[in-house]
């Protein structure tokens, strides 16, 4: 085989060669110890939230108690999950300090996630390619939303997008598990055999106080994000989506204007969405293939800018 020699053609070619060599040996961009490139999203849009990796400690199989033995007040807001004959509640008073809970319910490994900055509580199946993953809090954000990471591959995952954005799992999607956000008293009434997390997490935290103060009510958004100004940024909003397909937002204020609920067709499916102002809880009837995301208006629209938005009909 004939050997081919590279010949530099003057000073311009030499400079290009030097630049290419430098780029080849440049360290990839990192943050909190995570390699950000290559990625599904621009590395410049991944921001440090303040705490280091695991500075917000995720929980793994924390203690839980029966409904009878629980000490939570009826108005404590929980993320409730039910499946395989079991039900469990995860109080936001705990999640606001830990953001992630690696757990197993009814034999199914699940991840309960809550982003205080976006108000989004989403539950996922922890199984990927047939093996369980364990997740931690990266201390990084994308569009103001929590970036979690799995300890097995150190891939970063976007909570709202439900997708790995960096690392060996890049491009993979998490399977959502249907969950509800509602007051503990209401969940317990619907699921009398439920269990619920206790405050005995092994960490010293004031679980009766939120470190975010009035953030959920204010118009403040702490990190750069494109804002849709049609509603207050923190308006409670329920989003429906088909992965890779249609997405639709139901702001609570529009549901209230419509009398509290609406029924319609979404992506070929009959759905019903309601909002109770007394309990500040959504009710949804939708088939399993429709994913449900509850959170602040600004967060839903930051990830679904082309989503349609339900508006109440004029009376």
ABEGO torsion letter per residue (X at the ends): XBBBBBBBBEAAAAAAAAAAAAAAABBBBBBGGBBAOBBABBAAABBBAGBBBGABBBBBGBBBBBAAABABBAABBBBBBBEGGBBBBBBAAAAAAAGBBBBBBGGBBBBBBBBAAAGBBBBBBABBGGBBBBBBBAGBBBGGBBBBBBAAAGBBBBAAAGBBABEAABGBBBBBBBBBBBBAAAAAAABAABBBBBABAGBBBBAABBAAEAAAABABBABBBBBBAABBAABBBBBBBBBGBBBBBBBAAAAAAAGGBBBBBBGGBBBBBBBBAAAGBBBBBBBAABBBBBEBAAAAAAABAABBBBBBBBX
